[in-house]
């Protein structure tokens, strides 16, 4: 599914997309982890931001 940059909304902010390099970089920075750690967490728990945050130890 493509990332429609003109469509913004709540659900878009609740999911972590690994298909765009800038999103991976931004989410990794937000959580204070490496891009690999972020990708590994998403692989384990899915792409919901809350689940990934919990998996990474609650870091924000």
C-alpha positions in Angstrom: 0.0 0.0 0.0 1.4 3.4 -0.9 1.9 6.2 1.6 -0.5 8.9 0.6 1.1 12.0 2.0 -2.0 14.1 1.3 -4.1 11.9 3.6 -3.4 12.5 7.2 -5.3 11.3 10.2 -5.3 9.5 13.5 -4.8 6.0 12.2 -1.8 7.1 10.1 -0.1 8.3 13.3 -0.9 5.1 15.2 0.9 2.8 12.7 4.6 2.5 11.9 5.4 2.1 8.2 8.7 0.4 7.3 8.3 1.1 3.6 9.5 4.7 3.7 13.1 5.3 4.9 12.3 8.7 6.4 9.5 7.1 8.5 11.9 4.4 9.8 14.5 7.0 10.7 11.9 9.3 12.4 10.3 6.5 14.5 13.7 5.1 15.5 14.7 8.6 16.6 11.5 9.1 18.5 12.0 5.9 20.4 15.7 6.4 20.8 16.7 3.1 19.2 18.5 2.0 16.0 16.6 1.4 12.8 17.3 -2.3 13.1 15.9 -2.4 16.7 12.7 -0.7 15.4 12.4 -3.1 12.5 12.9 -6.1 14.8 10.3 -4.8 17.2 7.8 -4.3 14.4 8.5 -7.8 13.2 7.8 -9.2 16.7 4.6 -7.2 17.7 3.2 -5.6 14.5 3.0 -2.0 13.3 0.9 -0.4 16.0 2.8 2.4 17.7 1.6 1.5 21.2 2.7 -2.1 20.8 6.1 -1.2 19.4 6.6 1.4 22.2 5.7 -1.2 24.8 8.1 -3.7 23.2 10.9 -1.2 23.2 10.5 -0.7 27.0 8.2 2.3 26.9 10.8 4.7 25.5 9.3 7.7 23.8 
